[in-house]
């Protein structure tokens, strides 16, 4: 009985630590676009090869409730990855990773509001 209760508790803890909502897109060719729509922002992303072995990734974020879009441009080398939140949308984490000629972009929305997030 104790063993089953402990197993159930551990399983519940694992699920509570993971994001509640997630979305992912993989881009496999230059100029091929992907889009994600979780959270308060819609995002369109594409890449182009640049000097060296970098892929220049451009992500444009548009607020769903209107307002000015925001753009992020970054260079990714093979096996690079980066994750961040956008201003005004701290509850959503945007992650970008590169493997060869593929760039994978994902969003994850926190299950619980972050401690440093402002109340709405």
C-alpha positions in Angstrom: 0.0 0.0 0.0 2.8 2.5 0.9 4.7 1.6 -2.2 1.6 2.3 -4.5 0.9 5.6 -2.7 4.6 6.6 -3.1 4.5 5.7 -6.8 1.3 7.6 -7.4 2.7 10.6 -5.6 5.9 10.6 -7.7 3.9 10.2 -10.9 1.7 13.1 -9.9 4.8 15.3 -9.1 6.3 14.6 -12.5 3.1 15.6 -14.3 2.7 18.8 -12.1 6.3 19.9 -13.0 5.7 19.6 -16.8 4.1 22.3 -18.9 0.3 22.2 -19.2 0.1 23.1 -22.9 2.8 22.6 -25.6 3.0 23.1 -29.3 5.9 22.3 -31.7 6.9 22.9 -35.3 10.0 21.7 -37.2 11.3 23.6 -40.2 13.5 21.6 -42.6 14.3 24.0 -45.4 15.3 27.6 -45.8 12.4 30.0 -46.1 9.9 27.3 -45.1 7.8 28.8 -42.4 6.2 27.3 -39.3 3.7 28.9 -36.9 2.7 28.4 -33.3 -0.4 29.8 -31.6 -0.2 29.0 -27.8 -0.4 31.7 -25.2 -1.1 35.4 -25.9 1.1 35.6 -29.0 0.9 34.0 -32.4 4.4 33.3 -33.9 5.7 32.7 -37.4 9.2 31.5 -37.8 11.6 30.7 -40.7 15.4 30.5 -41.3 17.9 31.3 -44.0 21.6 30.1 -44.1 24.2 32.8 -43.5 27.9 32.9 -43.4 29.8 30.0 -41.8 27.5 27.2 -40.7 24.9 29.4 -39.1 21.2 29.5 -39.8 19.6 32.9 -39.2 16.2 32.2 -37.5 13.6 35.0 -37.6 10.6 34.7 -35.3 7.8 37.3 -35.5 5.4 37.5 -32.6 1.9 39.1 -33.0 -0.3 39.8 -30.0 -3.7 38.0 -30.4 -5.5 41.1 -28.9 -3.9 43.5 -31.4 -0.8 45.7 -31.0 2.5 45.9 -32.6 4.4 42.7 -33.6 7.8 41.9 -32.1 10.6 40.3 -34.0 13.6 38.2 -32.8 16.5 37.3 -35.1 19.1 34.8 -33.9 21.9 32.8 -35.4 21.9 29.1 -34.6 24.9 26.7 -35.1 24.3 23.0 -35.3 23.2 21.6 -31.9 22.5 25.1 -30.5 19.3 25.8 -28.5 17.8 28.8 -26.7 14.6 29.4 -24.7 13.1 32.6 -23.6 9.8 34.4 -22.8 8.6 37.5 -24.5 7.7 40.8 -22.7 4.1 40.8 -21.6 3.9 37.0 -22.1 6.1 35.6 -19.3 3.8 32.5 -18.8 4.9 31.1 -22.3 8.4 29.7 -22.9 9.6 29.8 -26.5 12.3 27.3 -27.3 14.4 27.0 -30.5 16.9 24.2 -31.3 18.9 23.2 -34.3 19.9 19.8 -35.5 21.6 19.8 -38.9 19.3 21.6 -41.3 16.3 21.3 -39.1 15.1 24.0 -36.6 12.5 22.9 -34.1 10.5 25.6 -32.3 8.2 24.9 -29.4 6.1 26.7 -26.9 5.2 25.6 -23.4 2.7 27.4 -21.1 3.4 27.0 -17.4 1.0 24.9 -15.4 1.4 27.3 -12.5 1.9 31.1 -12.6 5.6 31.9 -12.1 6.5 33.6 -8.9 8.0 36.7 -10.7 5.0 37.2 -13.0 2.9 40.2 -12.4 -0.7 39.6 -11.4 -3.2 40.2 -14.2 
